[in-house]
């Protein structure tokens, strides 16, 4: 039975990955902190090995990794909400960059040789020109937020540690992914929650929105974490791989799809607080490199993802 360690195991993607790995017969370990919310993994907690450690506490990280000696590490823990990075850029940079460096150093000091998947981001591409769509891994990186800058640094740390120390790092650049358990600050989940509140009479029939013109490449989180597992099993170390659907959907069309599952009549109102200082207008990825290496493909239609997300919030409001 192979041992896996997930940083961010209690988070959105981490909880789905933990479920997948348990189903596949792995021995699953995860990092947690005293303030970690456990609701996403509450139903499987008794099958997990959870340990108190913090990415910014290098000693606790080294102690944990040297004790577990994992075969695979999935590095998902991060400050992952782009707008927060505008408010707290230094926190975002510290958690995402220093935390990743601490992880790599802990692996080196423990003298073990796991395969490490690091969850990089399509936000790294940032300002993309029309003639660069769909985005290949070779596209220039022009980050447009502190979050994106932090992910570029994390990405290149993975490359550097592979080149310098032969650490077996696979760099996955995940495009937008969503589904049940998505944090309510993220646009798909925020809209689904607002609709659910309106259906229950707990919010006026007004959907408050930001930039509806942005176009994104969404993948179901359950497909995304399948990709993470395939990445450590089949991809080349040191390389970067886009994981995405290859299909662009405007935020406005995503909202229309969610509303099509509801009988509620609503109006749309722009909320200035939801606008970013600079926004990425379009992110559509080319997944051909990852597909050729792993055979992965998205299996869950976007319509099913949105319906599941809406039902998730209906059960919680």
PAPA-592122 format. One record per atom (N, C-alpha, C): residue in three letters; x, y, z. Coordinates in pm, whole numbers, padded with zeros to 5 digits, always signed. Layout:
<volums>
alaXYZ;...
</volums>
This chain:
<volums>
unk+00085-00119+00000;unk+00000+00000+00000;unk+00089+00124+00000;unk+00075+00207-00104;unk+00158+00326-00114;unk+00105+00435-00021;unk+00201+00510+00036;unk+00166+00620+00124;unk+00163+00750+00044;unk+00058+00830+00066;unk+00050+00961+00002;unk+00029+01066+00111;unk+00087+01183+00087;unk+00068+01296+00178;unk+00005+01409+00099;unk-00103+01464+00152;unk-00173+01576+00088;unk-00160+01698+00177;unk-00100+01806+00124;unk-00109+01934+00194;unk-00239+01999+00149;unk-00311+02060+00242;unk-00442+02115+00207;unk-00548+02007+00194;unk-00535+01900+00271;unk-00627+01785+00258;unk-00771+01821+00293;unk-00790+01919+00381;unk-00925+01955+00424;unk-00991+02058+00332;unk-00919+02102+00231;unk-00973+02202+00141;unk-01060+02143+00031;unk-01095+02228-00063;unk-01185+02191-00172;unk-01131+02073-00254;unk-01021+02095-00324;unk-00964+01988-00407;unk-00905+01877-00320;unk-00842+01916-00208;unk-00780+01816-00122;unk-00876+01711-00071;unk-00997+01752-00034;unk-01096+01656+00017;unk-01141+01559-00092;unk-01159+01611-00214;unk-01197+01523-00325;unk-01083+01427-00360;unk-00959+01477-00356;unk-00845+01391-00384;unk-00833+01281-00278;unk-00854+01317-00152;unk-00846+01217-00044;unk-00947+01105-00067;unk-01069+01141-00106;unk-01171+01040-00134;unk-01128+00949-00248;unk-01074+01007-00354;unk-01029+00928-00468;unk-00917+00832-00428;unk-00820+00881-00353;unk-00705+00798-00316;unk-00745+00685-00222;unk-00836+00713-00129;unk-00887+00606-00043;unk-00955+00497-00125;unk-01035+00539-00224;unk-01104+00443-00310;unk-01006+00359-00392;unk-00888+00417-00419;unk-00787+00346-00498;unk-00694+00261-00411;unk-00715+00263-00279;unk-00638+00177-00191;unk-00509+00235-00137;unk-00492+00368-00145;unk-00372+00431-00089;unk-00388+00453+00061;unk-00274+00462+00130;unk-00272+00503+00270;unk-00255+00655+00270;unk-00356+00727+00318;unk-00362+00872+00297;unk-00331+00948+00425;unk-00229+01034+00416;unk-00190+01122+00525;unk-00221+01266+00484;unk-00245+01351+00583;unk-00275+01490+00552;unk-00227+01583+00663;unk-00191+01705+00623;unk-00151+01807+00719;unk-00272+01888+00763;unk-00275+01924+00888;unk-00379+02013+00938;unk-00320+02108+01040;unk-00389+02219+01063;unk-00351+02317+01163;unk-00465+02331+01263;unk-00442+02393+01378;unk-00549+02405+01477;unk-00675+02472+01423;unk-00659+02567+01328;unk-00778+02637+01278;unk-00836+02574+01151;unk-00785+02457+01113;unk-00835+02391+00992;unk-00981+02349+01009;unk-01064+02389+00912;unk-01204+02342+00912;unk-01208+02199+00859;unk-01281+02113+00931;unk-01278+01971+00899;unk-01404+01922+00829;unk-01500+02012+00800;unk-01630+01966+00750;unk-01620+01892+00617;unk-01524+01928+00530;unk-01513+01861+00400;unk-01467+01716+00413;unk-01393+01685+00518;unk-01340+01549+00532;unk-01395+01476+00655;unk-01497+01534+00714;unk-01552+01476+00837;unk-01596+01331+00816;unk-01656+01301+00701;unk-01711+01167+00677;unk-01602+01062+00653;unk-01480+01105+00622;unk-01372+01009+00595;unk-01256+01023+00693;unk-01270+01110+00792;unk-01159+01141+00883;unk-01105+01017+00953;unk-01193+00921+00985;unk-01146+00802+01056;unk-01065+00708+00968;unk-01060+00736+00838;unk-00980+00654+00746;unk-00852+00726+00703;unk-00833+00848+00754;unk-00716+00927+00720;unk-00617+00931+00836;unk-00492+00959+00805;unk-00390+00983+00906;unk-00359+01132+00903;unk-00418+01206+00997;unk-00401+01351+01000;unk-00297+01389+01104;unk-00211+01482+01067;unk-00104+01523+01157;unk-00094+01674+01161;unk-00063+01727+01278;unk-00050+01872+01295;unk+00085+01919+01241;unk+00081+02002+01140;unk+00203+02059+01083;unk+00163+02181+01001;unk+00259+02270+00981;unk+00233+02395+00910;unk+00344+02415+00808;unk+00305+02453+00686;unk+00403+02475+00581;unk+00503+02585+00616;unk+00463+02678+00702;unk+00553+02786+00741;unk+00635+02753+00866;unk+00616+02632+00918;unk+00695+02584+01032;unk+00783+02471+00979;unk+00903+02504+00938;unk+00988+02406+00870;unk+01020+02286+00958;unk+01031+02307+01090;unk+01064+02194+01178;unk+00950+02093+01182;unk+00826+02140+01200;unk+00712+02048+01203;unk+00696+01976+01070;unk+00726+02046+00962;unk+00715+01987+00829;unk+00818+01876+00810;unk+00942+01905+00847;unk+01048+01804+00835;unk+01016+01682+00922;unk+00973+01706+01046;unk+00942+01594+01137;unk+00835+01504+01079;unk+00732+01567+01021;unk+00621+01491+00965;unk+00665+01410+00844;unk+00735+01473+00753;unk+00774+01405+00629;unk+00876+01295+00654;unk+00970+01319+00745;unk+01071+01216+00774;unk+01008+01096+00845;unk+00899+01120+00918;unk+00830+01009+00985;unk+00744+00929+00888;unk+00669+00997+00802;unk+00577+00929+00712;unk+00651+00862+00596;unk+00750+00930+00539;unk+00821+00884+00420;unk+00724+00850+00306;unk+00647+00949+00259;unk+00545+00922+00157;unk+00607+00887+00022;unk+00533+00806-00054;unk+00572+00775-00192;unk+00533+00889-00286;unk+00417+00949-00259;unk+00369+01063-00337;unk+00334+01177-00242;unk+00361+01299-00285;unk+00313+01418-00214;unk+00232+01502-00311;unk+00113+01539-00269;unk+00028+01629-00347;unk+00024+01763-00272;unk+00084+01863-00334;unk+00096+01993-00266;unk-00016+02086-00314;unk-00126+02087-00237;unk-00245+02165-00274;unk-00267+02284-00181;unk-00203+02286-00065;unk-00226+02395+00031;unk-00177+02527-00027;unk-00259+02631-00014;unk-00223+02762-00070;unk-00324+02866-00023;unk-00285+02992-00036;unk-00382+03101-00035;unk-00430+03108-00180;unk-00554+03064-00205;unk-00594+03035-00343;unk-00698+03129-00401;unk-00739+03233-00327;unk-00843+03322-00377;unk-00778+03449-00430;unk-00792+03473-00559;unk-00722+03583-00625;unk-00752+03718-00558;unk-00881+03756-00533;unk-00906+03888-00471;unk-00837+03906-00335;unk-00825+03799-00258;unk-00756+03810-00129;unk-00611+03852-00148;unk-00552+03810-00259;unk-00411+03844-00283;unk-00392+03993-00306;unk-00496+04063-00349;unk-00487+04209-00362;unk-00488+04274-00225;unk-00565+04216-00132;unk-00578+04273+00002;unk-00457+04237+00088;unk-00409+04114+00075;unk-00297+04065+00157;unk-00189+04003+00068;unk-00122+04085-00012;unk-00023+04029-00104;unk+00092+03959-00032;unk+00140+04016+00078;unk+00255+03956+00145;unk+00221+03820+00205;unk+00099+03806+00259;unk+00056+03676+00313;unk+00048+03573+00202;unk-00009+03612+00089;unk-00020+03522-00025;unk+00117+03476-00072;unk+00210+03569-00084;unk+00345+03535-00130;unk+00415+03444-00031;unk+00399+03473+00098;unk+00467+03390+00199;unk+00414+03247+00199;unk+00282+03233+00206;unk+00223+03099+00214;unk+00258+03018+00089;unk+00240+03078-00028;unk+00253+03002-00152;unk+00397+02979-00194;unk+00486+03073-00165;unk+00626+03058-00209;unk+00711+02996-00098;unk+00712+03060+00020;unk+00793+03008+00130;unk+00745+02870+00173;unk+00612+02851+00176;unk+00558+02720+00212;unk+00605+02611+00117;unk+00612+02641-00012;unk+00658+02543-00110;unk+00806+02515-00094;unk+00885+02620-00073;unk+01029+02601-00052;unk+01054+02516+00074;unk+00977+02541+00179;unk+00992+02461+00301;unk+00961+02314+00276;unk+00859+02289+00194;unk+00823+02151+00161;unk+00937+02081+00088;unk+00991+02146-00013;unk+01101+02085-00089;unk+01223+02062+00000;unk+01253+02158+00087;unk+01367+02143+00176;unk+01346+02028+00276;unk+01223+02013+00325;unk+01193+01904+00417;unk+01215+01769+00350;unk+01176+01759+00223;unk+01196+01635+00148;unk+01346+01607+00132;unk+01421+01710+00098;unk+01567+01692+00081;unk+01633+01650+00211;unk+01597+01719+00319;unk+01661+01690+00448;unk+01623+01552+00501;unk+01503+01507+00466;unk+01460+01373+00509;unk+01524+01263+00426;unk+01592+01304+00319;unk+01663+01209+00232;unk+01569+01101+00177;unk+01453+01147+00129;unk+01358+01057+00064;unk+01337+01104-00079;unk+01273+01021-00159;unk+01261+01052-00302;unk+01118+01031-00353;unk+01021+01104-00296;unk+00883+01089-00344;unk+00863+01162-00477;unk+00755+01129-00546;unk+00710+01211-00658;unk+00618+01317-00599;unk+00643+01444-00634;unk+00568+01556-00577;unk+00492+01627-00688;unk+00360+01633-00673;unk+00278+01713-00764;unk+00252+01847-00698;unk+00282+01956-00768;unk+00252+02088-00714;unk+00140+02150-00798;unk+00038+02200-00729;unk-00081+02254-00796;unk-00055+02399-00834;unk-00001+02418-00952;unk+00019+02552-01006;unk-00113+02600-01068;unk-00111+02707-01145;unk-00238+02769-01183;unk-00233+02832-01322;unk-00347+02828-01389;unk-00362+02897-01518;unk-00349+03048-01502;unk-00371+03098-01378;unk-00358+03242-01355;unk-00216+03292-01386;unk-00120+03201-01388;unk+00017+03239-01422;unk+00027+03300-01562;unk-00057+03255-01653;unk-00051+03304-01790;unk-00097+03450-01798;unk-00193+03488-01714;unk-00233+03628-01700;unk-00282+03691-01829;unk-00210+03790-01876;unk-00249+03864-01996;unk-00219+03778-02119;unk-00323+03724-02177;unk-00310+03635-02293;unk-00367+03705-02416;unk-00294+03705-02525;unk-00339+03768-02648;unk-00430+03673-02727;unk-00516+03732-02810;unk-00614+03652-02884;unk-00548+03544-02969;unk-00433+03574-03025;unk-00367+03475-03112;unk-00295+03366-03032;unk-00306+03371-02897;unk-00242+03270-02812;unk-00342+03171-02753;unk-00465+03177-02798;unk-00571+03087-02750;unk-00586+02970-02848;unk-00596+02844-02800;unk-00585+02800-02661;unk-00440+02806-02611;unk-00426+02819-02481;unk-00296+02845-02419;unk-00217+02716-02403;unk-00098+02714-02461;unk-00007+02602-02443;unk+00089+02630-02327;unk+00155+02528-02279;unk+00250+02543-02168;unk+00366+02635-02205;unk+00393+02648-02335;unk+00505+02731-02380;unk+00469+02880-02387;unk+00343+02914-02359;unk+00301+03054-02367;unk+00375+03138-02262;unk+00407+03264-02294;unk+00470+03350-02193;unk+00381+03365-02070;unk+00443+03379-01955;unk+00371+03402-01830;unk+00370+03552-01802;unk+00249+03608-01797;unk+00233+03752-01772;unk+00133+03770-01657;unk+00173+03737-01534;unk+00078+03735-01422;unk+00020+03872-01392;unk-00111+03873-01357;unk-00183+03997-01336;unk-00235+04015-01193;unk-00189+03934-01099;unk-00230+03949-00959;unk-00117+03898-00871;unk-00114+03942-00745;unk-00014+03886-00653;unk-00025+03734-00641;unk-00149+03683-00645;unk-00167+03537-00642;unk-00096+03472-00759;unk-00117+03527-00880;unk-00054+03470-00998;unk+00098+03475-00989;unk+00151+03586-00937;unk+00296+03598-00918;unk+00346+03489-00823;unk+00271+03465-00716;unk+00312+03362-00619;unk+00313+03225-00683;unk+00219+03199-00774;unk+00213+03069-00840;unk+00324+03053-00943;unk+00362+03163-01010;unk+00477+03157-01101;unk+00602+03118-01022;unk+00622+03181-00907;unk+00739+03150-00825;unk+00737+03006-00777;unk+00621+02959-00734;unk+00606+02820-00689;unk+00637+02723-00803;unk+00583+02753-00920;unk+00605+02673-01040;unk+00754+02661-01069;unk+00822+02775-01071;unk+00965+02775-01105;unk+01052+02717-00993;unk+01005+02723-00869;unk+01075+02652-00762;unk+01074+02502-00790;unk+00960+02452-00837;unk+00951+02311-00874;unk+01051+02274-00982;unk+01060+02361-01082;unk+01157+02339-01190;unk+01300+02343-01136;unk+01328+02444-01054;unk+01464+02461-01002;unk+01506+02345-00913;unk+01417+02297-00825;unk+01453+02186-00737;unk+01473+02057-00815;unk+01399+02042-00924;unk+01424+01924-01008;unk+01560+01934-01075;unk+01590+02052-01132;unk+01717+02070-01202;unk+01837+02065-01106;unk+01823+02125-00990;unk+01935+02136-00897;unk+01958+02010-00815;unk+01847+01948-00771;unk+01858+01838-00676;unk+01791+01709-00722;unk+01738+01709-00844;unk+01669+01591-00900;unk+01546+01552-00818;unk+01486+01649-00748;unk+01359+01623-00681;unk+01255+01593-00789;unk+01177+01488-00768;unk+01084+01441-00872;unk+00953+01521-00865;unk+00956+01639-00922;unk+00843+01732-00917;unk+00769+01730-01050;unk+00635+01724-01044;unk+00550+01742-01162;unk+00468+01868-01138;unk+00472+01960-01233;unk+00406+02091-01219;unk+00277+02091-01300;unk+00164+02081-01231;unk+00034+02084-01300;unk-00023+02224-01296;unk-00053+02279-01412;unk-00118+02410-01419;unk-00267+02389-01439;unk-00338+02380-01328;unk-00481+02358-01334;unk-00555+02485-01373;unk-00644+02474-01470;unk-00732+02586-01502;unk-00849+02581-01403;unk-00943+02672-01415;unk-01051+02681-01316;unk-01119+02546-01297;unk-01141+02510-01172;unk-01217+02387-01143;unk-01316+02418-01033;unk-01429+02349-01040;unk-01538+02379-00947;unk-01620+02253-00924;unk-01720+02265-00840;unk-01805+02152-00805;unk-01845+02161-00659;unk-01909+02057-00606;unk-01951+02057-00465;unk-01833+02086-00373;unk-01858+02169-00271;unk-01761+02210-00168;unk-01678+02331-00211;unk-01699+02383-00329;unk-01623+02501-00370;unk-01652+02614-00273;unk-01548+02685-00229;unk-01563+02795-00134;unk-01656+02902-00188;unk-01735+02960-00099;unk-01840+03051-00143;unk-01788+03182-00197;unk-01659+03210-00179;unk-01603+03332-00235;unk-01575+03319-00386;unk-01568+03196-00436;unk-01541+03174-00578;unk-01670+03189-00658;unk-01658+03239-00780;unk-01774+03289-00852;unk-01882+03184-00876;unk-01846+03063-00916;unk-01948+02961-00942;unk-02025+02929-00814;unk-01952+02913-00706;unk-02014+02878-00578;unk-02093+02996-00522;unk-02040+03117-00540;unk-02109+03235-00490;unk-02245+03251-00556;unk-02249+03235-00687;unk-02377+03246-00759;unk-02473+03136-00715;unk-02422+03012-00700;unk-02507+02901-00659;unk-02565+02925-00520;unk-02483+02980-00431;unk-02532+03008-00296;unk-02637+03119-00299;unk-02613+03224-00377;unk-02711+03332-00386;unk-02846+03281-00437;unk-02843+03197-00539;unk-02968+03141-00594;unk-03039+03058-00487;unk-02961+02979-00413;unk-03021+02895-00308;unk-03084+02980-00198;unk-03018+03089-00160;unk-03073+03179-00058;unk-03201+03245-00108;unk-03203+03284-00234;unk-03323+03346-00291;unk-03438+03246-00294;unk-03408+03122-00331;unk-03512+03018-00334;unk-03574+02998-00196;unk-03493+03013-00091;unk-03542+02993+00047;unk-03600+03121+00107;unk-03601+03229+00029;unk-03653+03356+00079;unk-03560+03426+00177;unk-03432+03390+00175;unk-03335+03449+00268;unk-03253+03561+00205;unk-03278+03590+00078;unk-03211+03699+00010;unk-03308+03759-00090;unk-03302+03890-00106;unk-03385+03953-00209;unk-03351+03893-00345;unk-03449+03890-00439;unk-03426+03825-00569;unk-03335+03906-00660;unk-03214+03932-00609;unk-03113+04007-00685;unk-02981+03931-00676;unk-02924+03898-00791;unk-02792+03835-00795;unk-02687+03944-00812;unk-02598+03955-00716;unk-02492+04057-00722;unk-02369+03997-00790;unk-02319+04067-00891;unk-02216+04010-00977;unk-02097+04105-00993;unk-01986+04048-01039;unk-01870+04126-01080;unk-01862+04128-01231;unk-01747+04097-01286;unk-01725+04100-01431;unk-01784+03976-01496;unk-01893+03993-01569;unk-01960+03881-01636;unk-01900+03848-01771;unk-01810+03932-01821;unk-01753+03910-01953;unk-01631+03819-01952;unk-01573+03795-01836;unk-01456+03708-01828;unk-01491+03569-01878;unk-01400+03509-01951;unk-01422+03375-02007;unk-01321+03279-01944;unk-01373+03166-01895;unk-01290+03072-01822;unk-01310+02929-01873;unk-01207+02849-01847;unk-01204+02707-01884;unk-01227+02628-01755;unk-01351+02581-01734;unk-01386+02511-01610;unk-01382+02359-01627;unk-01328+02293-01526;unk-01326+02147-01517;unk-01388+02108-01384;unk-01459+01995-01383;unk-01513+01945-01257;unk-01398+01903-01166;unk-01407+01938-01037;unk-01300+01907-00943;unk-01272+01758-00937;unk-01375+01676-00958;unk-01354+01531-00951;unk-01272+01481-01069;unk-01285+01547-01184;unk-01198+01518-01298;unk-01058+01573-01272;unk-01049+01690-01211;unk-00920+01753-01185;unk-00833+01664-01096;unk-00890+01611-00988;unk-00807+01532-00896;unk-00769+01397-00958;unk-00850+01345-01048;unk-00806+01227-01125;unk-00680+01262-01203;unk-00678+01384-01256;unk-00560+01430-01327;unk-00438+01440-01237;unk-00458+01485-01113;unk-00346+01494-01020;unk-00282+01357-00997;unk-00365+01254-00980;unk-00312+01120-00957;unk-00237+01069-01080;unk-00296+01090-01197;unk-00228+01049-01320;unk-00096+01123-01338;unk-00090+01246-01291;unk+00032+01326-01305;unk+00149+01262-01233;unk+00128+01213-01110;unk+00240+01153-01036;unk+00272+01014-01088;unk+00176+00950-01152;unk+00197+00815-01201;unk+00260+00810-01341;unk+00233+00913-01424;unk+00269+00900-01565;unk+00348+01017-01625;unk+00352+01130-01559;unk+00414+01247-01620;unk+00565+01251-01597;unk+00633+01332-01677;unk+00778+01347-01666;unk+00813+01448-01557;unk+00912+01416-01477;unk+00952+01503-01366;unk+01015+01630-01422;unk+00983+01739-01355;unk+01036+01868-01396;unk+00952+01939-01501;unk+00857+01868-01561;unk+00776+01926-01669;unk+00651+01993-01615;unk+00594+02082-01697;unk+00469+02150-01664;unk+00358+02099-01757;unk+00236+02086-01701;unk+00123+02031-01776;unk-00004+02110-01746;unk-00071+02155-01850;unk-00204+02214-01835;unk-00305+02103-01810;unk-00390+02122-01709;unk-00506+02034-01691;unk-00630+02121-01706;unk-00707+02093-01809;unk-00819+02181-01842;unk-00912+02108-01939;unk-01028+02168-01964;unk-01125+02108-02055;unk-01101+02147-02200;unk-01035+02263-02221;unk-01016+02313-02357;unk-01137+02388-02411;unk-01232+02417-02321;unk-01357+02485-02361;unk-01376+02610-02278;unk-01401+02723-02341;unk-01423+02848-02269;unk-01571+02877-02248;unk-01605+02924-02130;unk-01743+02961-02096;unk-01740+03097-02028;unk-01820+03190-02076;unk-01826+03322-02013;unk-01898+03312-01879;unk-01857+03398-01786;unk-01919+03398-01654;unk-02070+03422-01667;unk-02110+03508-01760;unk-02252+03535-01781;unk-02327+03409-01822;unk-02266+03328-01907;unk-02331+03203-01953;unk-02336+03100-01840;unk-02233+03099-01757;unk-02234+03010-01641;unk-02350+03046-01547;unk-02371+03176-01525;unk-02481+03221-01441;unk-02616+03183-01502;unk-02629+03200-01633;unk-02753+03162-01701;unk-02781+03013-01684;unk-02676+02932-01691;unk-02692+02787-01673;unk-02742+02756-01532;unk-02683+02817-01432;unk-02729+02795-01294;unk-02875+02836-01279;unk-02912+02950-01335;unk-03050+02998-01324;unk-03147+02907-01397;unk-03101+02835-01498;unk-03190+02744-01572;unk-03235+02626-01486;unk-03162+02600-01376;unk-03200+02492-01285;unk-03296+02539-01177;unk-03333+02667-01179;unk-03418+02724-01076;unk-03540+02791-01140;unk-03650+02790-01069;unk-03772+02856-01116;unk-03780+03000-01066;unk-03682+03040-00987;unk-03682+03173-00928;unk-03653+03279-01033;unk-03726+03388-01028;unk-03703+03503-01116;unk-03616+03604-01042;unk-03507+03643-01104;unk-03413+03733-01036;unk-03374+03847-01129;unk-03318+03950-01070;unk-03253+04057-01147;unk-03103+04051-01119;unk-03025+04107-01209;unk-02880+04106-01198;unk-02832+04247-01165;unk-02745+04258-01064;unk-02697+04388-01021;unk-02545+04385-01006;unk-02478+04478-01072;unk-02331+04483-01063;unk-02288+04537-00928;unk-02191+04470-00868;unk-02139+04509-00737;unk-01995+04554-00755;unk-01967+04684-00739;unk-01831+04734-00761;unk-01725+04663-00676;unk-01763+04615-00558;unk-01666+04549-00470;unk-01619+04416-00526;unk-01690+04365-00626;unk-01652+04237-00688;unk-01560+04255-00808;unk-01528+04378-00841;unk-01439+04404-00954;unk-01293+04402-00907;unk-01203+04348-00989;unk-01061+04341-00956;unk-00987+04458-01019;unk-00872+04498-00957;unk-00792+04605-01016;unk-00748+04574-01159;unk-00717+04446-01185;unk-00691+04402-01323;unk-00741+04258-01333;unk-00815+04231-01437;unk-00875+04099-01451;unk-00820+04032-01577;unk-00812+03901-01572;unk-00769+03823-01688;unk-00892+03803-01775;unk-00895+03857-01898;unk-01017+03851-01977;unk-01054+03711-02025;unk-00954+03629-02060;unk-00986+03498-02116;unk-00877+03397-02081;unk-00918+03280-02035;unk-00828+03170-02007;unk-00889+03042-02063;unk-00838+02997-02175;unk-00879+02868-02233;unk-00753+02790-02262;unk-00744+02670-02209;unk-00620+02595-02215;unk-00615+02490-02325;unk-00494+02453-02360;unk-00466+02341-02449;unk-00415+02227-02362;unk-00489+02118-02354;unk-00452+02007-02266;unk-00382+01893-02339;unk-00342+01915-02464;unk-00293+01804-02548;unk-00166+01739-02491;unk-00079+01817-02429;unk+00044+01759-02372;unk+00010+01662-02259;unk-00082+01704-02170;unk-00121+01618-02057;unk-00198+01495-02104;unk-00287+01514-02201;unk-00368+01402-02253;unk-00278+01299-02319;unk-00180+01346-02398;unk-00089+01254-02467;unk-00008+01170-02368;unk+00026+01231-02255;unk+00109+01161-02155;unk+00029+01066-02068;unk-00097+01100-02040;unk-00173+01025-01939;unk-00300+00956-01990;unk-00353+01003-02103;unk-00482+00951-02150;unk-00601+01012-02079;unk-00577+01111-01992;unk-00685+01176-01918;unk-00779+01251-02011;unk-00903+01255-01972;unk-00999+01345-02038;unk-01110+01376-01939;unk-01172+01495-01949;unk-01283+01527-01860;unk-01401+01433-01887;unk-01464+01386-01780;unk-01575+01292-01794;unk-01708+01351-01748;unk-01704+01454-01664;unk-01827+01509-01607;unk-01866+01636-01683;unk-01982+01638-01748;unk-02024+01758-01823;unk-02038+01879-01731;unk-02012+01997-01786;unk-02021+02120-01707;unk-02161+02139-01651;unk-02262+02099-01726;unk-02401+02112-01680;unk-02423+02029-01553;unk-02364+01910-01548;unk-02375+01824-01430;unk-02300+01885-01311;unk-02184+01943-01339;unk-02106+02009-01234;unk-02186+02121-01168;unk-02248+02204-01252;unk-02323+02318-01200;unk-02447+02274-01123;unk-02514+02172-01172;unk-02632+02121-01103;unk-02594+02064-00966;unk-02483+01988-00961;unk-02436+01932-00834;unk-02396+02042-00736;unk-02334+02147-00788;unk-02293+02259-00702;unk-02414+02331-00645;unk-02515+02355-00729;unk-02636+02421-00681;unk-02706+02337-00575;unk-02714+02207-00598;unk-02778+02119-00500;unk-02698+02113-00370;unk-02566+02124-00380;unk-02481+02129-00260;unk-02522+02247-00173;unk-02541+02365-00235;unk-02578+02483-00158;unk-02723+02478-00111;unk-02809+02417-00189;unk-02950+02403-00146;unk-02961+02326-00016;unk-02869+02232+00004;unk-02871+02151+00126;unk-02813+02226+00246;unk-02747+02339+00220;unk-02672+02406+00327;unk-02723+02544+00364;unk-02820+02598+00292;unk-02871+02729+00329;unk-03010+02718+00391;
</volums>
